[in-house]
Amino acid sequence: MSEDIRGITTVYLGQYTHEHANAIAEELEEAGIVWWFKNPGTLSYVFFNEWGPRLFVDRARIDEARGIADRIAPAGTKRPRRS
């Protein structure tokens, strides 16, 4: 992505399984949408039960990003069940 991203504001897209997050990120890249992620750390996982990466996208393109995420993860951002 060659555009200058210094003036871009990102907003929360959702929290996904690692598999869904990777697939969504790939499509965001293909669409030219600026994005970033935050993985939960060990303490967040243990104490706050964080379970997967959270994705953030360019605020100006949130609707397009939601369409991509909804297509890839139609069940939404529900936490995976533990066995």
Buried (B, 14 or more C-beta within 10 A) or exposed (E): EEEEEEEEEBEEBBBBBEEBBEBBBEBBEEBEBBBEBEEBEEEEEEEEEBBBBBBBBBEEBBEBBEEBBEEBBEEEBEEEEEE
